[in-house]
């Protein structure tokens, strides 16, 4: 579509309109490159830059449609009125009326198609950016859940290990008190400090 804009602007006789259309086409082509790059790399920043450029393109296109309607109306008035020889010499740089009106009509159609494509591509860029954000948030939540589960598993294993050590210490202390003490039952059977 940018190529069609360049071709139709090159066919114009008005240099201001031609410069405006060429600028619009170049910026549109650059923004399309940003959009393709952002979509391939799944980069939200580049996609948002593309979206901003698309919004600017839509605004430019709508003002371009308005100026082309005015230009078409002016051209139609010039072509429909009988011109004196002086007026014809002043307007001798203009192309034939029918060709100029056809060119303006083609420009309007190209611009309208561009607006539709820009709206659709802007929506797609925004939706893709949202999908990327949802995936990043989902991955972050999954990472947090795994981290929480690992922490809970460590705490649980530490608590279990602590209970085992505590029960062995309690159990070992109980045997020591049971068998090694002077008055313990094992002392009577030959334990140190017991009867012989």
N, C-alpha and C positions, 0 to 999 in steps of 0.2 A: 504494500500500500504506500510505503514511503517513496518507492520508485515512481508510482503513479502520480504522487504529489509533486515530485521533482519534474516529471515530464510535463505535467499540466502547467506548472509554474514557469517552465522554460518557454512555453508557447505564448505567454502573455506579453503584451506590449508595455504594461505598467511595471516600472522597475520597483516601486515600493511593494506592490503585491508579490512580485517575483521574489524579492529579498525576504519578505515575511514568510512565504511558503517554503523557500529553501531552508531558512533557519528552522522552521517548524519540522521539516523533514529530517534535517541533520540531528536535531535534538531528539526526535522520535526514534531515529535509528540507534543513537547512543543509548537511549533508555531501553530499547529492545535488547541490546547487548547486555546491559545490566540485568534485565529480567531473565534472560537465558542463563547467564552465569549464576545468578542467585538461585534459580530453580535446580540447576545441575549440582551446585555445591551445597544445596540446602542451607543457605546462609540467610538468616532472617534480616540482618542489617542491610544487605544488598537488595533483598526483596522489598524492604520498606522504602529504600531509596528509589527503587523502580516504581513503587506505588505513588510516591510523591511526584515523580516525573510524569506518571500517567495522569494524575489529577491535574497537573499543570497543562498537559496535552489536551485534556478534555476542555479545560477552560479556554485554551487558545483556539481549539477547534470551534467551539461555540461562538467565540467572537469573530472567527474567520468566516463562519457561515453567515453571520450578520453582515459583515463587510461585503461578502460576495453577493448577498441579496441586494444590498444597496448598489453595488457595482452593476449587477445585472439590470436593475431598474433604470439606472442612469444610461446604460448602453441601449436598453430598449427604447428609452425616450429619444436618444440621439438617432437611432435607426428608423424610428417611426415618424419622425418629423421631417418635413421638407427643409433641406438646408440650402442656404444661399451659397454663392460661389466663394465668398469670403470664409464662411464657416467650414466649407469643404476643404479649403486650403489649410485652415487651422487644424483640422482633424485628419489631414492626409496621412499622418503617421499611424493612424489606427488601421487595424486589419478590417476586412469585410465584416459587415454587421452580422450576417448569419453565422459565420465562423466564430466570431467573438462570443456571440450568445451561446452557441453550442459548447464552446470551451468553458464558459462560466457554468453552464449546466453540468458538464462533466465534473468540473471542480467541486460543485456542490454535492454531487453523488459520491465522489471520492472522500470528501470530508465527512459526510454522513456515515459512510462505511467505516472510516477511521474512528469516529466517535463510538460506534457500536463495538468495534474490536477493542478499543481502549477500555471501555466499561467492562467487557467480559474479561480481558486480561488483567485489569486491576482487581476485579473480584477474585480471579484465580490466584493472583499473587498474594492477596490478603488471606485467602483460605489456606494456601500452602504455608504461609507464615504461621497461621494459627495451628495447623497440624504439626509443624516442627516444634512449636512451643509446647503443645500437648505431649508430644513424644519426649521432649526434654524433661518436662515436669514428671511424667510417668517414670522415666529412668531415674530421676532424682528421688522420687518416692520409693521406688524399688530398692535403691541403694540405701536409703535411710532405714527401710524395713529390714534389710539384710544386716545392716550394722546393729540395729536394735536386737535382732535375733542372736547375733554373735555375742553381744554384751550379755544378754540374758543367759546364753549357754555357758559363758565363762563364769558368771555369778553362780549359776546352778552347780557347775562342776566344782567350783571353789567351796561352796557350801557343803557339798557331798564329801569332798576330800577333808574338810574341816571336821565334819561329824565323825568320819572314820578315825581320824587322828585322835579326836577327843574321846571316842569310845575305847580305843586301844590304850590311851593313857589312863583312862579311868579303869579299864580292865587290868592293865599291868600293875597299876598302883594297888588295886584290890588284891591281886595275887601276892604282891610283895608284902602287903600288910598281913595277908592271910598266912603266908608260909614262913616269912623270915623273922617275924617278931619273936621276942623272947617268950611271950606267952602263947604263941600261935600253935596250932595243932601239929604242924610239921616239926616244930622245935623238939617235941617229945620223941621223934623218931630219928634223931641224929643230925638235925640241921645245926649249924653252928649256934652255939649258945643254948642248946637244948640238952636233955638227959642222954646219958650213954649207958 
